């Protein structure tokens, strides 16, 4: 299945120069781990919505051509079904079934299990609420649990559609049996590309809000977006914005600045008054 996700609001990064003394270095490594685990969780849940969005578009186009629907991707191991299968009845229940064994999808990720979505209306319609859950779902052998809810709030004062995006009770059990617990509460404003329905690469969003959780070292963390993150699908990296990373272990807050709008991998971290440049992966 083709991936058309909004990029992760937090990109995994490594800062190799966080050296104050051995104890401070260890604490700051926990901060970096929190950023990495947050990014890992964020990427997985962004990808989940990408799978739902792609599947719902596929079923939508088929509604006008047949009285029943079952589709497999080019790998031959994904089945998509939707009920009720008609044009007018809502809510609809969408199931993406990757089977009981690992399925190599067209984005080269392995998946198994099911993604289940309750769709109250089409994504672009005001008030539409999409609730996504899982049935024994794995990505690259990482077990994913939790609920993602997307609500279309209509147009804001600038005339842009904006969405509430909530992830609750997320738990990711990684291949090595370590666990990430994660929550997110964000607003995503669609500022460009809404009118080009058949072309996604000009879609641009501003993302605000917070996420929090427990990293794989059992450290609690909070990540707060302090300036809206600018994300456009045609660029690999976050183009601008900033955030704070706080870990509940006495570590100084890490402030991350993604720049002022250029599509590049350059970013800056400020820790305890010291500035460090780094490259986003």
C-alpha positions as CSV (number, residue, x, y, z in Angstrom):
1,X,0.0,0.0,0.0
2,X,1.4,3.4,-1.0
3,X,2.4,5.6,1.9
4,X,1.1,9.2,1.8
5,X,1.5,10.1,5.4
6,X,2.0,13.5,7.0
7,X,5.5,13.4,8.2
8,X,6.4,12.8,11.7
9,X,6.1,16.0,13.8
10,X,9.2,15.0,15.7
11,X,12.1,13.7,13.6
12,X,14.5,11.1,15.2
13,X,17.8,12.8,15.7
14,X,21.2,12.3,17.4
15,X,23.3,15.0,19.0
16,X,26.8,13.7,19.4
17,X,28.3,16.6,21.3
18,X,26.3,16.5,24.5
19,X,29.3,16.2,26.8
20,X,29.2,18.0,30.2
21,X,30.5,15.3,32.5
22,X,29.8,11.6,32.7
23,X,26.6,12.0,34.8
24,X,25.2,14.8,32.7
25,X,26.1,13.0,29.5
26,X,24.1,9.9,30.8
27,X,21.1,12.1,31.7
28,X,21.1,13.9,28.3
29,X,21.3,10.6,26.6
30,X,18.0,9.8,28.2
31,X,16.7,13.1,26.8
32,X,17.8,12.0,23.3
33,X,16.3,8.6,23.9
34,X,13.0,10.3,24.8
35,X,13.1,12.3,21.5
36,X,13.9,9.1,19.6
37,X,11.1,7.1,21.2
38,X,8.7,9.9,20.7
39,X,9.6,10.1,17.1
40,X,9.3,6.3,16.7
41,X,5.8,6.3,18.2
42,X,4.8,9.4,16.2
43,X,6.0,7.9,12.9
44,X,4.1,4.7,13.5
45,X,0.8,6.5,14.3
46,X,1.2,8.8,11.3
47,X,1.8,5.8,9.1
48,X,-1.4,4.2,10.6
49,X,-3.5,7.1,9.4
50,X,-1.7,7.0,6.0
51,X,-2.8,3.4,5.6
52,X,-6.4,4.3,6.6
53,X,-6.4,7.3,4.3
54,X,-5.1,5.3,1.3
55,X,-7.6,2.5,1.9
56,X,-10.6,4.8,2.3
57,X,-9.7,6.6,-1.0
58,X,-9.5,3.2,-2.8
59,X,-12.8,2.1,-1.5
60,X,-14.4,5.4,-2.2
61,X,-13.5,5.2,-5.9
62,X,-14.8,1.6,-6.1
63,X,-18.2,2.5,-4.6
64,X,-19.4,3.8,-7.9
65,X,-18.3,0.8,-9.9
66,X,-19.4,-2.4,-8.2
67,X,-21.8,-3.8,-5.6
68,X,-19.1,-5.5,-3.5
69,X,-15.5,-4.7,-2.8
70,X,-12.4,-6.5,-1.8
71,X,-9.0,-5.3,-2.7
72,X,-5.4,-6.6,-2.3
73,X,-2.3,-4.5,-2.7
74,X,0.4,-5.3,-5.3
75,X,2.0,-7.6,-2.7
76,X,-1.1,-9.7,-2.7
77,X,-1.4,-10.0,1.1
78,X,-3.5,-7.0,2.1
79,X,-7.3,-7.2,2.1
80,X,-9.4,-4.1,2.5
81,X,-13.1,-4.2,3.3
82,X,-15.7,-1.6,4.2
83,X,-19.2,-1.9,5.6
84,X,-21.9,-0.8,4.8
85,X,-20.8,-0.8,1.2
86,X,-22.8,2.0,-0.2
87,X,-22.5,5.7,-1.1
88,X,-24.8,7.3,1.5
89,X,-24.7,5.3,4.8
90,X,-22.5,6.6,7.6
91,X,-20.7,5.7,9.8
92,X,-18.6,3.2,7.9
93,X,-16.3,0.5,9.3
94,X,-13.0,0.0,7.4
95,X,-10.8,-3.0,8.0
96,X,-7.3,-3.3,6.6
97,X,-6.2,-7.0,7.1
98,X,-2.5,-7.8,6.5
99,X,-3.0,-11.4,7.5
100,X,-1.5,-13.5,10.3
101,X,2.1,-13.6,9.0
102,X,4.3,-10.7,8.0
103,X,3.2,-9.0,4.8
104,X,5.9,-7.1,2.8
105,X,4.0,-4.0,1.7
106,X,4.9,-1.8,-1.3
107,X,6.6,0.7,1.1
108,X,9.0,-2.1,2.1
109,X,7.6,-2.3,5.7
110,X,6.4,-5.6,7.1
111,X,2.9,-5.6,8.6
112,X,0.5,-8.2,10.1
113,X,-2.7,-8.1,11.9
114,X,-5.5,-5.5,11.4
115,X,-6.2,-1.8,11.4
116,X,-9.8,-1.0,12.1
117,X,-11.3,2.4,11.5
118,X,-14.7,3.9,12.3
119,X,-15.4,6.7,9.8
120,X,-18.3,9.0,10.6
121,X,-17.9,10.9,7.3
122,X,-15.4,11.7,4.6
123,X,-12.2,13.3,5.9
124,X,-12.8,16.7,4.2
125,X,-16.3,17.1,5.7
126,X,-16.8,19.3,8.7
127,X,-17.4,17.2,11.9
128,X,-15.9,14.0,10.4
129,X,-14.5,11.8,13.1
130,X,-12.2,8.9,12.4
131,X,-11.4,6.5,15.2
132,X,-8.6,4.0,14.6
133,X,-7.9,0.9,16.6
134,X,-6.0,-2.3,16.2
135,X,-6.4,-6.1,16.2
136,X,-3.1,-7.8,17.0
137,X,-1.3,-5.3,14.7
138,X,2.5,-5.3,14.1
139,X,4.8,-3.1,12.0
140,X,8.3,-4.6,11.4
141,X,7.6,-6.9,14.4
142,X,6.8,-4.0,16.7
143,X,3.4,-4.6,18.4
144,X,1.1,-1.5,18.2
145,X,-1.8,-0.8,20.6
146,X,-3.9,2.3,21.3
147,X,-6.4,4.6,19.7
148,X,-6.0,7.4,17.3
149,X,-8.8,9.9,16.8
150,X,-8.9,12.6,14.1
151,X,-11.7,15.2,14.1
152,X,-12.4,17.7,11.4
153,X,-13.1,21.0,13.2
154,X,-14.0,23.0,10.0
155,X,-12.4,26.2,9.0
156,X,-10.5,28.4,11.5
157,X,-10.4,32.2,11.4
158,X,-7.9,32.1,8.6
159,X,-10.3,30.0,6.4
160,X,-8.2,26.8,6.7
161,X,-9.5,23.4,7.7
162,X,-8.0,22.2,11.0
163,X,-8.1,18.9,12.8
164,X,-7.8,17.7,16.3
165,X,-5.5,14.7,16.5
166,X,-5.5,12.6,19.7
167,X,-3.5,9.5,20.4
168,X,-4.5,7.7,23.6
169,X,-3.3,4.7,25.5
170,X,-0.6,4.0,22.9
171,X,1.7,1.1,23.7
172,X,4.5,0.0,21.4
173,X,6.3,-3.2,22.3
174,X,9.5,-3.2,20.3
175,X,11.3,-6.2,18.9
176,X,13.7,-6.3,21.8
177,X,10.6,-6.4,24.2
178,X,11.2,-2.8,25.4
179,X,8.1,-0.7,25.7
180,X,7.1,2.9,24.7
181,X,4.0,4.4,26.3
182,X,2.7,7.4,24.4
183,X,0.0,10.0,24.3
184,X,-0.5,13.0,21.9
185,X,-2.9,15.9,21.7
186,X,-2.3,18.1,18.7
187,X,-3.9,20.5,16.2
188,X,-3.1,20.1,12.5
189,X,-4.0,23.1,10.3
190,X,-4.2,22.5,6.5
191,X,-2.7,25.7,5.1
192,X,-2.0,24.7,1.5
193,X,-3.0,22.0,-1.1
194,X,-6.6,21.4,-0.1
195,X,-7.8,22.4,-3.5
196,X,-5.5,20.0,-5.5
197,X,-7.4,16.9,-4.6
198,X,-5.5,14.6,-7.0
199,X,-2.0,16.0,-6.0
200,X,-0.8,15.5,-2.5
201,X,2.7,16.8,-2.6
202,X,1.7,20.4,-2.1
203,X,-0.2,19.6,1.0
204,X,1.2,21.7,3.8
205,X,0.3,21.7,7.5
206,X,1.1,23.5,10.7
207,X,1.2,21.3,13.7
208,X,0.9,22.4,17.3
209,X,0.3,20.7,20.7
210,X,2.0,18.2,23.0
211,X,3.0,14.6,23.4
212,X,4.1,12.7,26.4
213,X,5.0,9.2,27.5
214,X,7.5,6.8,29.0
215,X,10.6,5.9,27.0
216,X,12.2,2.5,26.7
217,X,14.4,3.3,29.8
218,X,11.2,3.9,31.8
219,X,11.8,7.7,31.9
220,X,8.8,9.9,31.7
221,X,9.0,12.8,29.1
222,X,6.9,15.6,27.7
223,X,7.5,17.3,24.3
224,X,5.8,20.6,23.8
225,X,5.7,22.4,20.4
226,X,6.6,26.0,21.1
227,X,6.3,27.3,17.6
228,X,4.1,25.6,15.0
229,X,6.0,22.9,13.0
230,X,5.7,23.5,9.2
231,X,5.4,20.2,7.3
232,X,4.9,19.8,3.6
233,X,4.7,16.4,1.9
234,X,7.2,17.3,-0.8
235,X,10.0,17.9,1.8
236,X,11.6,15.1,3.8
237,X,12.2,17.3,6.9
238,X,10.4,19.7,9.2
239,X,10.9,23.1,7.6
240,X,10.4,25.4,10.5
241,X,9.2,25.6,14.1
242,X,10.5,24.6,17.5
243,X,9.8,22.4,20.5
244,X,10.9,21.7,24.1
245,X,11.9,18.2,25.3
246,X,11.6,17.7,29.1
247,X,12.5,14.4,30.8
248,X,11.5,13.7,34.4
249,X,15.1,13.1,35.6
250,X,16.5,16.5,36.4
251,X,17.9,17.0,32.9
252,X,17.8,20.5,31.5
253,X,15.1,21.2,28.9
254,X,16.3,20.7,25.4
255,X,15.1,23.4,23.0
256,X,15.0,22.3,19.3
257,X,14.8,24.8,16.5
258,X,14.1,23.5,13.0
259,X,14.9,26.8,11.2
260,X,12.8,29.3,9.2
261,X,11.4,27.5,6.2
262,X,14.1,26.0,4.1
263,X,13.8,22.3,3.1
264,X,17.0,21.0,4.6
265,X,18.1,18.6,7.3
266,X,19.7,21.3,9.5
267,X,18.5,22.0,13.0
268,X,19.8,23.3,16.3
269,X,19.5,22.1,19.9
270,X,20.0,24.4,22.8
271,X,20.8,22.8,26.2
272,X,21.5,24.7,29.3
273,X,22.5,27.7,27.3
274,X,24.8,25.8,24.9
275,X,23.9,25.6,21.2
276,X,24.5,22.5,19.1
277,X,23.9,22.0,15.4
278,X,22.7,18.6,14.2
279,X,21.4,16.9,11.1
280,X,17.9,15.3,11.1
281,X,17.8,11.7,9.9
